[in-house]
Structure formats: structure tokens, C-alpha cells
Amino acid sequence: MTSKNGLQITATAPRTGMPSSVIGKVVAQDIASIIKTGKQEFKHKASMARMGAACIISAGYGIRNGKAAVLTVYPIVPDWEKYPQWGRNIRYTVGEIGLAGHWMKLFMHYMFLYKAKAKPFWWILPE
């Protein structure tokens, strides 16, 4: 694809935290395996065709007035054979905007900081 100005447009993988953390974990497991065994084998897998993603986009401020758009997609890479009409499972592919999404974004912000600082039981928190 190209833009009206002739600039090349290339499709890329999603840039949300969910698939990035899963893919990062798989890469880390493969690196650890290579170090332990000395064999360059890539046994761990993370297919975006079998993975979902969620994204929360802030759209306002305040505990009572804030808003955020919440989007979920499953699978990330469309599977036209399994879901011929849309390429994705519409039951798990949704978008909403509202105050609850804002609260979720705020909670995830503090959860991320807690996990990044490796505080007690940080490994229990989901990706």
C-alpha cells in the first residue's frame, strides 16, 4: 500500500502491551533455553493468530468525568477460515467508551508501576 504522496505503508504487529509482553516472555524463554542447553532451538511459540489484545485509550481527566476507549480484538491476526465473515470472533472483538474504561486505565497504570518496581508478589499480576 502507498499513501496519496507515494509513501510506502507497511503493516506492522500491534503495539499494545498485551501481545508485546507475551512475545517478550517467549523470547526470554528461548534465550534462557539457549543459554542452558547451548543449542539454538526455538521451542516456545506465541502466535498472534491465536492471541487476543486489549487497548485502553485515555480520552479525559478526573475520577468522575474521565473517559477512555476500550478495545479488544481476537485474534490479533484475522483468521478468515475460522471466522469467514469478519476474520475475527465478534464476541471478543469490541469497542466501548466511558468512565469505567478510564478507571481501568488508572488501575492498570498503578499496577504496571507496581510490577515494574518488582514489589512483593509482582509476578501474580497479569500481563
Number of C-alpha atoms within 10 A of each C-alpha: 9 9 8 7 6 8 9 10 9 7 7 6 10 14 10 12 13 17 21 15 12 17 17 13 16 17 17 13 16 18 15 12 17 14 11 9 9 10 9 11 11 13 10 13 13 14 13 18 13 12 15 18 20 18 19 19 14 20 14 13 12 10 12 10 10 16 21 23 18 20 17 18 20 22 21 21 17 18 17 11 9 11 13 11 11 11 16 22 17 14 9 15 16 13 13 12 16 16 20 17 22 26 18 14 20 15 11 13 11 11 15 16 12 15 17 10 9 11 10 9 9 15 10 8 10 9 14
